[in-house]
Amino acid sequence: LSLVGVIVYLFAPQLVAFFVPEDPAVIRGGSVFLRTMCLSWGFLGMQMSLAGVIRASGNMVIVMVLTLISQWVLQFPLAYVLSHKAGLGERGIWMAFPIANITIALVTIGVYAKGNWKKRRITDEEEGLAEKVTEETLIDEGIHGRP
């Protein structure tokens, strides 16, 4: 995603103009947004990949907490502060996105590196779950009679 981000950075006006060719204000604003966002896409991709690994290990709560922190603790308050208090206007709102993405990516890397997410064992804790799901599915499909 970092390479794609660099390409988008270089061709931001052309990309926006492809979708809205007749509005210079939209092209200008869209280009600012793309150029602000695209350089953090590598971090965003890394964060999403590591969050997927953690989620696949059965640690859904960790990923949910990281997402909540990213949006409600970092991105939204930062957008407000940068746009209103720092006087950056709409540019401050756009800057909140990559700052939150990079920050939460670094936190996710730390959570991943710490390795506590590896301790959860889905198969140990939910033994017999597959059999129960299979049995219920067969009953629902009418393939297996109810006891």
PADREN-822847 format. One record per atom (N, C-alpha, C, O): residue in three letters; x, y, z. Coordinates in pm, whole numbers, plus 32768, in hexadecimal, padded with zeros to 4 digits. Each point is the difference from the previous one (the first is absolute). Last residue first. Layout:
BEGIN
ALAXYZ ...
***
This chain:
BEGIN
PRO72D47251873A PRO7FF87F958064 PRO7F8280068052 PRO7FEB7FAD8058 ARG804480F47D9C ARG801180348089 ARG7FF37F8E8063 ARG7FAD7FA77FEE GLY810680107E10 GLY7F89800F8053 GLY802080368089 GLY806E7FEE8034 HIS808C806D7DED HIS80117FB08079 HIS7F8780188058 HIS7FD980738016 ILE803F80697E53 ILE804A7F867FDB ILE80077FA18076 ILE80057F867FED GLY7F3E82497FE8 GLY7FA67F8E7FFA GLY80417F7E7FDB GLY7FBC7F9E7FDF GLU80F7822C807A GLU7FEF7FDB7F75 GLU7FA07F8A7FEF GLU7FDB7FDC7F90 ASP809D80C08222 ASP7FBE806E7FBB ASP7FE37FDF7F6D ASP7F9C802C7FC8 ILE815B7E9E8138 ILE7F7580068031 ILE7FB4806D7FB5 ILE7F907FEA7FD3 LEU823B7FF37FDB LEU7FBA7F8E7FC8 LEU7F6E7FFF8029 LEU7FA97FDF7FAF THR816A81678110 THR7FEF801B7F72 THR7FB37F8F7FBD THR7FA680187FAF GLU80D67FB78213 GLU7F9580617FF2 GLU7FE480207F6E GLU7F8C80137FD9 GLU81DF7ECF8085 GLU7F827FC08025 GLU7F8B805F7FEF GLU7F987FDA7FCA THR821980D17FF5 THR7FDD7FA27F96 THR7F7A7FBF801C THR7FAC7FF67FA7 VAL8106811E81A5 VAL7FD780507F8D VAL7FD57FA67F8E VAL7F9B801A7FBE LYS81197F1681BD LYS7F7F803C8020 LYS7FCA80507F89 LYS7F8A7FF87FDF GLU82287F548002 GLU7F9B7F967FFC GLU7F758038801B GLU7FA07FD87FBE ALA81CD814B8069 ALA7FEB7FDA7F74 ALA7F967F947FF4 ALA7FAD80047FA5 LEU80E08081820A LEU7FAD80657FC0 LEU7FE27FDB7F6F LEU7F9080127FD1 GLY81927F058176 GLY7F7B7FCC7FE4 GLY7FA680637FB9 GLY7F8F7FDD7FDC GLU81F880F2812E GLU80007F757FD6 GLU7F717FCF7FEF GLU7FAA80198055 GLU813B81A58012 GLU7F7F7FE87FC1 GLU7FF97F737FC8 GLU7FCD7FEA7F92 GLU81B880BD8153 GLU7F92803F8048 GLU7F777FDB7FC9 GLU7F9E7FFD804A ASP81FA7F657EEA ASP7FFA7FD18089 ASP7F8380348047 ASP7FBE7FB68049 THR80A480D67DFA THR7FDA7F728002 THR7FF67FCA808E THR7FAF7FA78019 ILE80E6821B7F98 ILE7F747FEF7FDB ILE7FD67F6F8011 ILE7F947FE48036 ARG81EA813880C5 ARG7FF57F887FAE ARG7F6D7FE77FE3 ARG7FB57FD8805A ARG81B881CA8059 ARG7F767FD07FF3 ARG7FFC7F8A7FA0 ARG803980077F93 LYS815A80EF80BB LYS7FDF7FA7806F LYS7F737FC77FF8 LYS7FE37F99803D LYS80F581B77E9E LYS801D7F757FDD LYS7FD27F9D806A LYS7FF27F897FE4 TRP7FFF825C8045 TRP7F927FCF7FAF TRP80137F6C7FDA TRP7FA07FBD7FDE ASN81AF814A8104 ASN7F997FCA805A ASN7F8B7FC47FB3 ASN7FBC7FA78033 GLY81E781427F1F GLY7FE07F737FEF GLY7F977FC6805D GLY7FE77F877FFB LYS812B822B7F81 LYS7FFA7FD0808A LYS7FD87F6D8004 LYS80347FB48052 ALA7FC781347E12 ALA80877FDA802B ALA80027FCB808E ALA804E7FA68020 TYR7E1B81037F2E TYR80287F877FB7 TYR80887FCF8032 TYR80137F888018 VAL7F52820F808E VAL7FAB7F938033 VAL80297F7D7FBF VAL800A7F998043 GLY80CB81E87F1A GLY80297FE28089 GLY7FB17F8E803D GLY803A7FA98041 ILE7F4880F67E19 ILE80817FBC7FF5 ILE80327FDB808A ILE80357F928014 THR7E4F81747FDF THR7FE27F777FD6 THR80807FAF7FEE THR80047F8A8025 VAL802682408036 VAL7FCC7FBB8077 VAL7FE37F6E7FDE VAL80207FA7804F LEU8060816B7E4F LEU80727FEA8059 LEU7FD57FB88080 LEU80487FAA8032 ALA7E6880D37EA2 ALA80547F997FC2 ALA80787FE18059 ALA80257F8C8011 ILE7EC181D58065 ILE7FC47F7F8024 ILE804C7F8E7FBD ILE80027F918036 THR809382257F68 THR80097FE78090 THR7FC97F778023 THR80417FB58048 ILE7F9480E37DFB ILE808C7FE0801F ILE800E7FDF8094 ILE80467FA18023 ASN7E1080EC7F4C ASN80267F817FC1 ASN808E7FD68023 ASN80197F8C8021 ALA7F45821B8072 ALA7FC07F92804A ALA80297F797FC5 ALA801A7FA2804A ILE807D81D77ED1 ILE803D7FFF8085 ILE7FC77F8E8053 ILE804B7FB78041 PRO7EFC809B7E11 PRO80817FBB7FFE PRO80467FFE8088 PRO80457FA08020 PHE7E0D813D7FD4 PHE7FFA7F777FCD PHE80897FBC7FFE PHE80107F98803F ALA7FB68239802F ALA7FE07FA6806F ALA7FFF7F6E7FD2 ALA80237FA7804D MET800F81CA7E82 MET807D7FD88041 MET7FE87F9E8074 MET80587FB18022 TRP7E3781177EF2 TRP80467F9C7FAC TRP807F7FCE8045 TRP80227F8A7FF5 ILE7EF181D080DD ILE7FB07F858002 ILE80467F947FB0 ILE80097F8D802D GLY80B882187FCA GLY80127FC28083 GLY7FB17F7F800D GLY802E7F9F803C ARG7F97816F7E46 ARG80827FBC7FFA ARG801E7FB98085 ARG803B7F948000 GLU7E4881887FD8 GLU7FEC7F797FC7 GLU80837FB27FF6 GLU80007F85800A GLY804481FE8138 GLY7F877FEB7FB1 GLY7FF47F717FCE GLY801F7FA08046 LEU8135814A80DC LEU80227FC57F7F LEU7F867FE47FA8 LEU800E7FDB7F8C GLY804380DE8253 GLY7FE180597F91 GLY80207FC87F76 GLY8013804C7FA2 ALA80027F078238 ALA807E801F7FBE ALA7FEA80587F85 ALA8060802F7FC3 LYS7E277F45813A LYS805D8040805F LYS808480277FBE LYS803A80688022 HIS7E6D7EBA7ED4 HIS7FCA80768045 HIS8069804A8054 HIS800F807A7FF4 SER805F7DFB7F03 SER7FAE80557FAA SER7FD380808046 SER7FFD806B7FC2 LEU81077E488126 LEU804D80367F90 LEU7FAE80607FAA LEU803480637FCF VAL7EF77EC0819D VAL806A80598030 VAL804B803F7F8C VAL801880788000 TYR7E9E7E447F9A TYR7FC58079803B TYR806D80648028 TYR7FF880767FDE ALA80907DE77F88 ALA7FC3804B7F92 ALA7FC480828034 ALA800D80697FC0 LEU80987E69817D LEU806D80417FB8 LEU7FCB80547F8B LEU8032806D7FE6 PRO7E9E7E868112 PRO802F8075804C PRO806F804C7FB9 PRO8004807B8003 PHE7F617DFB7F20 PHE7F988066800D PHE802C80788054 PHE7FEF80727FD4 GLN814A7E1A7FF4 GLN7FD980437F85 GLN7F9980708012 GLN801680707FD3 LEU80947E8681B6 LEU806380467FAE LEU7FC280547F91 LEU800B807B8000 VAL7EE97E878133 VAL806380418057 VAL806380527FAE VAL802E8069802D TRP7E6F7E9D7EFD TRP7FC480578063 TRP8064804A8059 TRP7FE2806D8031 GLN80AA7E5F7E5F GLN7F97805C7FD4 GLN7FDA80668069 GLN800380797FE7 SER814D7E3B8079 SER802580457F84 SER7F9A806A7FDA SER802480717FDF ILE7F817E6E818A ILE806680648023 ILE802480527F85 ILE800A807A8007 LEU7ED87E1D7FB5 LEU7FBD806A804C LEU8061806F8026 LEU7FDE80767FF8 THR80D57E0F7F36 THR7FAC804C7FA4 THR7FB980738047 THR7FFB80707FCD LEU81007E628138 LEU8059804E7FAA LEU7FB180577F9F LEU802380747FEA VAL7EEC7E5C811C VAL8033806E8053 VAL805E80597FAE VAL7FFA807A800B MET7F677E007F26 MET7F92805F8014 MET803080798051 MET7FE080727FDE VAL81497E297FEA VAL7FF080497F83 VAL7F908068800D VAL800D80707FCD ILE80377E72819F ILE807780547FEE ILE7FEF80577F83 ILE801A80788003 VAL7E9F7E418055 VAL7FF480748059 VAL8076805F7FED VAL7FEF807A7FFF MET7FF87DD97F22 MET7FAD80677FC4 MET7FFC80808054 MET7FF7806E7FC9 ASN81267DCF800A ASN800880758058 ASN7FB480767FC4 ASN803B80647FDA GLY80217DE07F5C GLY7F927FFE805F GLY7FFD80748060 GLY7FAD8004805B SER81777F9C7E20 SER80297FAF8072 SER7F937FF9806B SER80107FBD8066 ALA7FC381527E14 ALA7FF87F727FDB ALA802A7FA48072 ALA7FD87F8C8004 ARG8054824B802E ARG7F737FDA7FFD ARG7FF07F6B7FE1 ARG7FAD7FBC803D ILE820280FC7FAC ILE7FD37FFE808C ILE7F6E7FD38008 ILE7FDC7FB18058 VAL80D5808D7DFC VAL80437F8F8041 VAL7FD07FF38090 VAL7FE17F92802E GLY7F8981E27EE3 GLY7FC47F867FCD GLY803C7F84803E GLY7FB97FA0801E ALA810382028040 ALA7F807FF48046 ALA7FB77F827FD1 ALA7FBC7FBE804F LEU81CF80B07ED3 LEU801D7FD08087 LEU7F807FF18052 LEU7FF47FA38050 SER7FDF81117DFF SER80347F777FF8 SER801A7FC7808C SER7FD77F90801E MET7FA582357FBA MET7F917FA77FDF MET802D7F6E7FFA MET7FB87FA7802B GLN819081A7801B GLN7FA67FF78073 GLN7F8E7F9F7FE4 GLN7FDD7FB08057 MET814980B27E49 MET80447FB28067 MET7FA57FEC8079 MET7FF87F928036 GLY7F6D81887E75 GLY80047F757FD3 GLY80427FA48066 GLY7FD17F918018 LEU8032823E803D LEU7F777FCD8008 LEU7FFA7F6E7FD5 LEU7FBD7FAF8041 PHE81D881377F8D PHE7FE57FE6808D PHE7F747FC48012 PHE7FED7FA4804F GLY808280E67E05 GLY80577F908025 GLY7FEA7FD98091 GLY7FF97F898021 TRP7F2F81FA7F34 TRP7FC07F827FD8 TRP80557F868021 TRP7FC97F95801C SER8084825B8018 SER7FF17FA98076 SER7FC67F787FDC SER7FE97FAE8059 LEU805881B57E69 LEU80847FDE8033 LEU7FFA7FAC807F LEU80667FCC802C CYS7E0C80E57EF3 CYS80417F917FBA CYS80897FDA8038 CYS80297F8C7FF2 MET7EA481EF80A3 MET7FE37F77802C MET80627F987FCA MET802A7FA78049 THR7FEA822E7F3B THR800F7FF78091 THR7FF47F6F8030 THR804B7FD58058 ARG7F6B80907DE2 ARG808E80118020 ARG80197FFA8096 ARG806B7FD5802B LEU7DD680177F39 LEU804C7F8A7FD6 LEU8092800B8026 LEU803C7FA08030 PHE7EAE81DA8028 PHE7FDB7F8B8051 PHE80537F857FDB PHE80387FBF8058 VAL7FFE81C17EA2 VAL803780188086 VAL7FE27F888059 VAL80587FCF8048 SER7EE5802C7E12 SER80917FEB7FF7 SER804480148086 SER805A7FB48025 GLY7DDB80AD7FB2 GLY80177F707FFB GLY80947FDE7FF9 GLY802D7F9E803B GLY7F5282297FAD GLY7FE67FC98084 GLY80197F6A8007 GLY80387FCF8062 ARG7FF481067DF7 ARG80628038805D ARG7FEF7FC2808C ARG80617FD3803C ILE7E627FBE7E7E ILE80837FC57FDB ILE806B80308061 ILE80537FB1802D VAL7E06810E7FFC VAL7FFD7F74802E VAL80857FBC7FE1 VAL80347FB48052 ALA7F9381FD7F0B ALA800480058093 ALA80017F73803B ALA80477FE58060 PRO7F8B80587DC4 PRO808880188032 PRO800A80038098 PRO80657FD78038 ASP7E467F397E66 ASP7FF78052807A ASP808A8014803D ASP802F7FAA804B GLU7F427F367E2F GLU7FD7808A7FE6 GLU7FFE805C807A GLU7FCB806F7FF8 PRO809F7DA07FEC PRO8056804C7FA4 PRO7FE180957FF5 PRO8057804D7FD6 VAL7F787E028170 VAL7FBA80817FFE VAL804E805F7FA5 VAL804880578031 PHE804A7DE87FED PHE7F797FED8034 PHE7FAC80817FFA PHE7F877FFA7FED PHE824080047F84 PHE7FC27F917FB7 PHE7F6E7FEE802A PHE7FAB7FE07FAD ALA817281528134 ALA7FC480367F85 ALA7FC07F937FAB ALA7FA5801C7FB3 VAL81517F6C81D1 VAL7F8480438026 VAL7FB880347F84 VAL7F867FF57FF6 LEU821D7F4A7FC3 LEU7FA37F9B8033 LEU7F7A803E8027 LEU7F977FC97FE1 GLN81CA81527F98 GLN7FCC7FB57F8E GLN7F9B7F96802D GLN7F9B7FE97FBD PRO814C8115818D PRO7FA180527FB4 PRO7FC17FB47F8B PRO7F89800F7FE4 ALA81C57F078122 ALA7F84801E8048 ALA7FA080577FAE ALA7F8A7FDE7FF7 PHE82447F3C7FC0 PHE7F9580147F9D PHE7F7980228040 PHE7F987FE57FC5 LEU82017FD1813D LEU803080407F86 LEU7F9080257FA0 LEU800880667FBB TYR7F967EA881D4 TYR803380858023 TYR8028804C7F81 TYR7FE080767FF0 VAL7FA57DC77FE5 VAL7F8B80568014 VAL802D808E8022 VAL7FC480617FD1 ILE818D7E618010 ILE7FC580177F7B ILE7F87805C800C ILE7FF0805C7FB0 VAL80D87F1881DD VAL805A805C7FBA VAL7FC780217F75 VAL800580737FD5 GLY7F157E4B8129 GLY7FF68084803D GLY805780677FBA GLY7FD580717FEB VAL804D7DCA7F9D VAL7F8380387FCD VAL7FED808D8037 VAL7FD380597FB7 LEU81927EBC80F6 LEU801B80227F73 LEU7F84803D7FC0 LEU800A80627FB7 SER7FCA7EF981FE SER805680777FFF SER801D802E7F72 SER7FFE80777FE3 LEU7F127DF6807E LEU7FAF80788000 LEU8055807F8000 LEU7FD180697FD5 
***
